[in-house]
Amino acid sequence: MPPIHARTQVCAILGHPVGHSLSPAIHNAAFDALSLDYVYVAHDVAPDSLAAAIAGARALGYRGLSVTIPHKVAALSCVDDVDETARAIGCINTVVNDGGRLTGHNSDGLGALAALRRAGADPAGRRVVILGSGGAARALAVTLAASATPQRIVLLGVVLDELAQLSRDVLGLGRCDTAGRELTEATLTEELGTADLLLQCTPVGMHPNAEASLVPAALLRPELCVFDAVYNPRRTALLQAAAAAGCRVVEGLEMFIGQAVVQFELWTGRPAPIDVMRRIVEERL
């Protein structure tokens, strides 16, 4: 890493806790790979200090911020502008400082969309089934509806009030046919029978319950592309079964890398060195 001086552009992650974050290693390696005069640091910020921390970053001239748990919703009220997709999602995870004016973005859904496109599974014109209605499902559903023009999005979930609200919000964008249905064996069977893409956006299958899956192997067919937002383990039980069935699979790791790529490019205006960022993530995981 080159010497840090008064002209070095500073980016940071704000979270609580934040010591486990891979973001400093990922972004600093990317800055170094392109010989950019940037540095990325981590700040553990308690919830009642978030507004002061963001105001401080503005005053100090930080170029950008990553915002992680538990601050993604609260940070909305701490910036000057929020892009349309992030506002529809209802939270931000990225802040860009342009001359003291702060703009909030959400790179989670964009990271997943970029990962799907890199895998040759562009959702445009496709029939998409999303499992879940929480944060990850919301980010993907809103981003796909706003940016990818799928033919249809079907949300399958078990938290019915949350599912209904997300369905209304996505439908309200007016850009694709959308339906929300309770996740049952019958609805899963019916919807996967005609789907092109399956996006698994629940914690099911995450370590230490790595053997769990919401999708019976019998419903997986070679024409289906399967994405799982879980990245620990890297190959979930669902992805293993999907690969065995001949499906194209996209790992959650690619969404994690993709959202960092979006952040890097917003801050620097330069194409991100994706291979460098992927290598850092793979080494650390």
GICOR-V484473 format. One record per residue. PHI is phi as a letter, one per 20 degrees, with the letter a starting at -180 (999 if undefined). Layout:
# GICOR-V484473
{{PHI} {PHI}}
This chain:
# GICOR-V484473
{{999} {f} {g} {e} {b} {f} {e} {f} {e} {d} {c} {b} {d} {d} {a} {b} {e} {c} {f} {e} {f} {e} {g} {g} {f} {f} {f} {f} {f} {f} {g} {f} {f} {d} {l} {e} {e} {c} {b} {c} {c} {d} {c} {e} {c} {f} {g} {f} {d} {f} {g} {f} {f} {f} {f} {f} {f} {f} {f} {e} {m} {g} {f} {a} {c} {e} {c} {c} {g} {d} {d} {f} {e} {f} {f} {g} {e} {d} {d} {e} {c} {c} {f} {g} {f} {f} {f} {f} {f} {o} {a} {c} {c} {b} {c} {d} {d} {d} {m} {n} {d} {d} {d} {e} {c} {c} {e} {f} {f} {f} {f} {f} {f} {f} {f} {f} {f} {f} {e} {m} {c} {g} {f} {g} {m} {d} {e} {d} {d} {d} {e} {o} {b} {e} {g} {f} {f} {f} {f} {f} {f} {f} {f} {f} {f} {e} {c} {c} {l} {f} {f} {b} {d} {d} {d} {d} {b} {d} {e} {f} {f} {f} {f} {f} {f} {f} {g} {f} {f} {f} {f} {f} {f} {m} {d} {a} {f} {c} {b} {d} {c} {f} {f} {c} {g} {f} {f} {f} {f} {f} {f} {f} {f} {c} {f} {e} {c} {d} {d} {e} {c} {d} {f} {f} {n} {f} {g} {e} {e} {f} {e} {e} {b} {e} {d} {f} {g} {f} {e} {e} {c} {g} {f} {e} {e} {c} {d} {c} {f} {f} {c} {c} {f} {f} {d} {f} {g} {f} {f} {f} {f} {f} {f} {f} {e} {n} {f} {f} {c} {c} {f} {f} {g} {f} {f} {f} {f} {f} {f} {f} {f} {g} {f} {g} {f} {f} {f} {d} {m} {d} {f} {f} {e} {g} {f} {f} {f} {f} {f} {f} {f} {f} {f} {f} {e}}
